[in-house]
Amino acid sequence: MAGNFINCVMSFYKEKNWKAIVSRYHDHPERNKLLWVFPAEENFEFLRENLFKLGCDSVLSIGCGSGLLEWVITEATDSMA
């Protein structure tokens, strides 16, 4: 089951479909295998709006995970530019 979950997420990642990852796997029982926190789309909208208001064009990651969260943040906030 875990392999299927990871393969599905990777498939959406390759399609650059961050919204499918967030909406389909937000409450998935195995979500913590890829992200320790799984924000909802509204959370990314909040980030996008506030990063724009603050004039921020990047977010620093300390690199202690899969990179999926950083990728979703980048995809969700780049659409604002």
N, C-alpha and C positions, 0 to 999 in steps of 0.2 A: 504494500500500500504506500509506503514512504517513497519508493522509487517512482511510482505513478504520480504522486503529488509533486515531487521535485521536477519530474519530466514535464508536467503540465505547466508549472510556473516557468520553467526554462523556455518552453515553447512560446508563452506569452511575452517573455523577456526578449526573445529573438524577434518577435513581431513588433516590439516597442509598445506593447499594449499594457501599460501600467495600470490602467483603470480596471481591466479584467482581473489582474492579480489582486488588487486591493478589494474589489467587490466580491469576488468568488472565494477568496481565502481568508478574509478578515476574521471569521470565526471557525476556520478549519482546525480540527484537533491536532494536526501536525504542523501548524504554521510556525511554531517556535523552532523548528529545524532549520528554517531559513532566516527568520527575523525574531528577535526577542520581543519586539513590539510591532503590532500590525495596525497602523493608523487607518482610519476611514477616509474616504475621499474628501469629506468636509474638512478634515485636519490638514490635508494638503492644500485645499483652497485657502484656509486660514494662513498657512505658511506663505503661499504664493502672494497673497494680498499684503501681508505684513513685511515680507522681504522687499517687495516693490516699494511700499511706503517708506521703508527705512533706507532705500537705495542700496541694498545688498545685492551683489551679483554672484555670490558664491557662498557655500557652506563648507566648513572645515570638518573633515572626518578624521578620527584618531585611528581608524583602521582595525577595529576589533570585531569584525563580523564578516558576513558574506559579501557585503557591498550592495546588496539588493535595496536596502533602505535608501542609501545615498543615490542610487540610480533612479528610484521612484521619485525622490525629492527633485532631482535634476530634471526628469521628464515632466513632472507636474508643474514645476516653476518656470521652466524654459518656455512653456506655452504662453506665458504672460508677456514675454519680451516682444 
